[in-house]
């Protein structure tokens, strides 16, 4: 039976004032802590001090979004809904100690959803209690401004909102500043902070290394499915003039009335943006919704390389085997004969199947060859380009992985985008399809153990697996998280090359 506690024993003192959370067994939990305030389109400011004790018992609002959630994938990725507001600068903390001298490693989770949607509590598997308990770390998850609230560039029209195109990312930096200034009250070590995120959260982690204002606020990075080849930050010098002009016209406002965008209701602003942005995007015109390179965010690593200031930051980066295979899967692949599988592959890949099958068999000898139908190469290739560049530019190690576990649904489904999250958070019991008896127990021990050991020391260690060696240009060392886990050396190089040559051709023919 669990024991709940909520009183003076679960109260901490931050720089701005006292906060009361609660404890469940060994874990102290603080929800909905305000880390900043901000007016629309403006950079965040530190919270003002308060008297007395504030409750930190319930989650704070998540950022407003125009996106309507489709819950058809909930069996794969269970979601949660929550109240929305543009006043969304809140974070949550899970910790095993509130002794300021405990100096536990800190892991700050940055959610996905690109720069347009998502939240710190969007997925049930984001709950940080078991990750904190299993790894003896402090877990922090944050909300920040998204979409037009965080990334609409108004600088070509007015000087009232300098940096509006990076306001959402400035929120992230401010949350890290709050962690630096306050996390010792929650037992954390401000000099040992790991930022980790998945998908869009991985992009955000990568961008933090390119922001001078974030220097010294974090010390290790983990990017999960967060480096993609089809994602482009705008070039330095691009601006939001055309998207803002279109929004103003849609709202019936004149150019000199741009300041009114700070006052109109969010739903009205968002609806205008959604109506006009599609035509501009077809012309490859910058529409916001990403950080804009300037003196705050210097630009992507692909544009300017890695800043020397980030050279000592260890990095872990990886992908899943079938990132975006959310469609219908063959329900009986394990009952198919070899010839039936090959026929399905030839229907999809044509004669190229004769090249792909041997390469896939070499990389994944224990999987049915028909899994090639769901295999994804472009994000993994981009991740390896990142690792190669990073290894050459950094004094610190970079570790690469691929998550290739099969799940007991739809006849045996390969890992999809987000499938690794419950294993990292040690939360497989919150995602029904992730429960595979001892296999899932061992896998979540290995992944949670690797993530938290990396946060502690900069070296990931699997409790029940092989040694994870750093990535090198010569070996492309990759940890393969599966049943069982194994370390690969150039294990899928041939497959990636062949697949990358075939799939773009197929897409052009479609």
N, C-alpha and C positions, 0 to 999 in steps of 0.2 A: 504494500500500500504506500502510495506517495504521500509526502508530508508537505503542506503548503504553509508559507509564512509571509506575512506582510505587516511590518511594524518598524520600530526604530532600528531593528537589526538588519533591515533591508534598505536602509537610507544611506545615501552617500552625499558628499559635499563637492560640488563642481565649482569652477571659478565664478559662475554667475549666481549660484545658489544651491540649495539642498533639493535632492530628488529622492522620492520613495518608490522603489520597485517592489518586486515580490520574489520569493524563492520557492522553487519546486525541487524537493530533495536537495541535491548539492549545487544546483544551478541558480544563480541570481539572474533575474530577468528584468530589464528596464525597457519599456516600450514608449514610442512616441516622444522622444527627447528632441526638443527644438534646438537645432545647432546654429541657425541663422534666421534672419528676416530679410525680406527683399520686396521692393516695389516692382511692379511689372516692368520688364526690360532692363532693370538695373542690376548691378552687381550686388551680391549679398553682403550683409553686415552682421557682425557678432551680436548675439542676444544681449539684451540689457539685464543687469542683475535684478534679482527679486528678493523679497523678504519671505520668511517662512519656508514651508516645505511643499513642493509641487509633486503631484502624483505622476508616475511614469508607468502606468498600469495598462494602457491601451494604445494601440497603434495610432500614429498621426495620419492625417490625410495624405493620399497619394496624388501625384500630379494629374491635373485634368487632361483628358485626351478625347479626341473625336473618334477613336477606334472603337468599334463594337466587337466585343469578344465572341469568337465562335468556339463553343465548347464541345464540338464534335471530337476533338482530340483529348478530352479530359481523361479518358481511360489510360492514355499514354502520359499525359502531363497534367495532373490535377491542378486546377486553378482556384483562386480565391478572388472575390470581389471586395471592394472597400470604398469608402467615401472619397470623393475627389475634390481637389481645390488647387488653385494656383499658389496658394500659401502652403507649400508642401515640404519645407526644409526640416524634415524630421528624420531621426535615426533610432535604431534599436540596438540593445546590447545584451549579450548572454555571456556570463562569466562564472568561473568556479571560485572566485575570491573577490572580496571588496577591500582587501588589505592593500594600501598604497605601496607597500614594499614587496608585494608578490611578484611583480615584473613578469607577468605572463606574456607570451607572444600574442600579437594582435592581428586578426584577419578581418579586413574590411571588404564586404561583399558589395559589388556594383552590379545591379540587375541588367538584364538584356531588354530587348524590344527596340533595338536601334536607339535613335535619339528622339523617338516619337511617342513611345508607349512603354508600358511595364511599370513595375514598382518593386520595392524591397520585400513585399509580402505576396506578390502576384502568384507564385507557385507555392503549394503546400510544402514542397521539399526545401524551400528557403528557410524554414525554421532552424535557428542556429543552436538549439539546446543540445542536441546530441553531438554535433561537431565540437562544441565547447567542452562537453563532458568527456567525450572519447579522446580528444587531443589535448585536453588541459590548456586551452587557448581562450582568449577573449574574442568573441565574434561580434562584429558590428555590421549592420546592413543599413543602407541609406536610401532616401528618396531625393530626387532633385528635379528641377524644372525641365520639361521636355517640349518638343514640337515648337509651335510659334512662341510659346512662353519662354523658351530657353534658347532658341536659335534663329530668331528672325532678325536680319541685319537692317537696321534703320539708319546707319551712319551716313549713307548717301543723301539722306533727306533732312537730318537734324543732328545737332550735336548734344541734344538733351540726354541721349541714351548711349554713351560710349561703351562699346563692347557688348551690345545687346546680342550679337550673333554668338557670343560665348558665355552668356549668362548661366545657362544650364551647367556647363562645365565648371564655371566659377563656383557654382554651388558645391560640386564634388570637391574642389580644392578647399573650400571653406569647411566642409565636413571633415576633411583630413586635418585641417588646422584645429578644429574642435577636438578631434581625437588626440592630437599632439598635446594640447593644453589640458585635457581632462581625463584621459583614459587611465591614468595612474589611480584615480579614485575608484575605478572599477577593477583594480588589480592588474592592469595592463602596463606594458613597457612601451612608452612613446618612442623609444629608440629601436624598436623591433616590430615594425608594422608591414604587413603584407597586404597588397591590394589584389583582389582576385575577382574575375567576372567572366560571364559566359555570353557568347554571341555579341550583341551590342555592348554588353558590359566588358567584354574582352577588348573591343575597340577603345572603349573609354580608358581602360587600364593602359593600353599602348599609348594613347594620347597624353596621359599624365607624364610620361617620360619626356615629352616635348614641351612641357610647360615650366618655365623658370620659377613661377610662384609656388609650384608644388615641390621644389627641391627640398630634401630633408624631411618631408612629411611622410614618406614611405621608403621602404628599404628592400622589398622584394616584390616581384610581379608574377601573377598567374593569369594566362589568357586561354580561355576554353572556347574553342570554335569562334575565335574572335579576330582572325586575320583573313580577310576575304579578297579575292582578286577583283571582283566587280564593284567594290566599294571605292569611291574616290572623294577625298576631301577637295574642296575648291582650291584653286591656285591662289596664291597671295596676290592681292590686287583685285580679285573678283569682289562683287558686292551685290547687295540685295535690291538694287534700284528697281529692276523690272518686276520682281514679285511684289514688292511693296506698292509700286504704281498700280499693278493689277488689283491688289486688295483694296486700295483706296477707291479705284473706279467702281469695283463691285459694291462697295459700301456707300457710294455716292459722295465721297469726300474729295476735296481738292488736295493738291500736293502740299500746300502750305498748312493743311489741317492734319498732318501726319501725327502730331502729338496726341490727337484724339484716340489713336489706336491704344493708348495706355488706359483709356477709360471705358471703352465699349465692353459689353459683356463678352466673356470668353467664347461662348457658343456662337455668337454672331461673328466674332473675329475668325474663329476656327472654320466655320462654314464658308466664309468668304475665301479663306486660303485654300480649302479643299476644292472649291469650285474652279479656281483659276490656275492652280499649280500644274495640272496635268498637261495642258498645252505648252507651258513653258519648259517642262521637263523633256518633252519630246524634242525640243530644240536644244537640249543640253544646257539650259540656262539655270544658273544657281538659284535655288529656291529656299535656302536655309535648311534647317533640320539636321545640320552637322556643324561641328566647330568650324570657324572661319580663320584661316591662318592670319596672324597679326603679331603684335609684340607680346600678347598673352600666350597664345597657342602658336608655336613657331612653324609648324607644318608636320606632315606625315613623314615617317622614317623613309618611305620610298622617294620622297621629294628632296629631303635635306640630310638623310642619314640620321644616325643616332647622336644625340648631344653628348659631348664628353662628360658632362655632369652625371650622366646615367651609367657610366662605364662600370661602376662597381655594384650594380644592381643585378642579382641573380634573377633569371627568368625561367618560368616553366610555361610551355605552350603545347597545345594539342587539339585534336579533332576527334570526331566519331566517324565510324566507317561508312555510314549511310545518312549523312547529315539531313538531307531534305526528302527522304523517301517516305513521305507521309501518305502516299496513295495506296491503292489496293495491292496487297501482296498475294502471291500464290499460296493457297491454303494447304497445299499438300506437297510442298517441295521435298520433304524427307521421305515421301513415298514414290517420288519420281525416279525413273531409271536414268542412267547416264545419258542415253540417247534422247530421252524426252527433255532432259535439262538442256542438252546441247541444241536441240531443235528450238527451244524457247530463246536461247541466246542468239542463234542465227537469225531468228525473226527480228530480234532487236538490233543486233550489231552487224548482220550480214556476214560476209567472209572474214571480217575483222575478228569475229569470235575465235577463229583458229589461232590468232595471235594472243588474244586476251586470256583464253582459258589456261594455257600453260603458265602464264605470268601470275594469274590469280591463284592457281593451285600451288605455285611456289611460295607465294606470300601467305596464303591462308590454307594450309594443307588439310585442315580438319573441317573445313566448311564446304557445303555443297556448291558446285560451280555455278549453279543458277543464282547464287547470291550476287553474281556480277550485275544482275539486273538492277540492284539497289546501290551498288558501290558508287562512291563519290570521290573524285580525285582533285578537283580544282582548289578546294579550301585546304586540303592537306598539302598540296604542292606550294601554295602560297605560304603556308606555315613553315615549310622547309626552307623557302627562300628567306623568310624572316630569320629562322634559326641560323642559316648560313651567314647572313649579313651580321647578325648579332654576335655570333661566335668570333667573327673576324674583327669586330669593332669593340668588343667588351673584354674587360679583364675578369669579369665574373662568368660563371658557367651558365649555359642555357640547356634546359632539359626538354625533350620532345616526347610526346606520347600519342597513341591512337587508342580509342575505346571501341572494341569490336564485339562486345558481348551480344549473344542472341537471347531474345526474350520469349517466354512461353505464351505467345498470343499470335493470332493470324497465321498459324502453322509454323511459327518460328521466325520472329521479326528481328532484323538486325538493328543495332543501336541507331537511334534517330537523334536529331537536334534536340538537346536538353536531356537525353536519356542518362547521361553520366551524373547529373546533378544530385539525385538522391543518394548515390554511392559516395560522392564527395562529402555530403552533409551527414552521412551515416543515417539516412532517413528512408531506407528502402521500405520500411513498414508503412510509410505514408503514401506509397505508390504501389498499388496492388500488383501490377504486372512486373514489378522489379523483384518480387519475392520468388526465389528459386531454391529455397532451403539453404543447405550449407554453401552452395556455390555463391549465392548473393551475400551471405554472411562474410565469407572469405574475401570476396571482391570489395565490399564496402570497407572492411578492415584495411585492405591494401590501399584503396584509394584515399580514404580519410586519413590513414596513417601517413601516406606519402605527402598529401597536401599539408598536414600539420607539422610533420618533421621538416619539410621545406620551410615552413613559416618559422620554425624554431632556429634552424641552423643554415638554411640555404641549400641543403642537400636532401632530396626526397628519398625516404627509406620505406620499402614495403615490408610489413611485418611477416607476411607469408609468401614472399616472392623473391626474385633474383635481384642482384645489385643493379641499380639504375645509374648508368654511366652518362656523363654529359654528352651532348650532341657535338660532333665534329664534322667538318666538311668531308673528311676521308671516310667516316663510318656511317654518318646519318643515324646514329644510335637512337633507337626509339623504344620506349616501353609500351608493350602491347597489353592493355588491360582487357582480360578475357578469362575464360576458365580453361586452363590455368593462365596466369600472367607469364609473359616471357619478354626478354630483351632482344630486339631485332637489330641487326646490322645490315643496312641496305636491303632490308627484308622485302620491301615493296617497290624499290626503285624502278625495276623493269615494268611492273604493273602500272605505276603512275605514268611512266613515259608512254606506254601503249594506249592506256585509257585516255590520256589527255589528247593524243593525236586523233582518236576515233570519235570521242563524244562531241567536240566542236563541229566536226563534219556532219554528224547526225543532226545536230541542232540546226545547222544551216539548211539541211534538206527537209526539216520538218515544216 
